Amino acid sequence: MKSSVMSAERLTLIGMNRDDVQNLMKKFSDPVAMQYYASKKAAERISMTVEKTVQQC
């Protein structure tokens, strides 16, 4: 179970972990989801971002 970082009445933000890389890859690989995103991230970049975030928590 992931720990809650912040919660409101209708929204709960959870901490990122290494298991999130595959789900992020799905989003970053979807052209419809990414059509307005400023940059396209490669798998290595996503892994680095998740690792950095996990270390900061």
C-alpha positions in Angstrom: 0.0 0.0 0.0 1.3 3.4 -0.9 1.4 6.1 1.7 -0.7 9.2 1.3 1.3 12.4 0.8 -1.6 14.8 0.8 -5.3 14.4 1.0 -8.4 16.5 0.5 -12.1 15.7 0.5 -12.1 14.3 -3.1 -8.4 13.8 -3.9 -5.6 11.8 -2.4 -2.0 12.3 -3.7 0.2 9.3 -3.1 4.0 9.0 -3.1 5.7 7.7 -6.2 7.7 4.5 -6.1 9.8 2.3 -8.5 6.7 0.3 -9.4 5.2 3.3 -11.1 7.7 3.3 -14.0 5.6 0.9 -16.1 2.4 3.0 -15.7 4.3 6.2 -16.5 5.7 4.6 -19.6 2.1 3.8 -20.8 1.2 7.5 -20.4 4.3 8.9 -22.0 4.0 6.4 -24.9 0.4 7.4 -25.7 0.3 10.1 -28.4 -3.1 11.3 -27.4 -2.1 11.8 -23.8 1.1 13.4 -24.8 0.0 15.7 -27.6 0.2 18.9 -25.4 3.0 17.8 -23.2 6.1 19.9 -23.6 8.6 17.0 -24.0 8.6 13.3 -24.6 10.5 11.3 -22.0 12.4 8.1 -22.7 12.2 5.1 -20.4 15.6 5.9 -18.9 14.5 9.4 -18.1 11.3 8.2 -16.5 13.2 5.7 -14.3 15.6 8.5 -13.3 12.7 10.8 -12.4 11.0 8.2 -10.3 14.3 7.3 -8.6 15.0 10.9 -7.8 11.5 11.4 -6.4 11.7 8.2 -4.3 15.0 9.3 -2.8 13.6 12.8 -1.9 10.6 11.3 0.1 
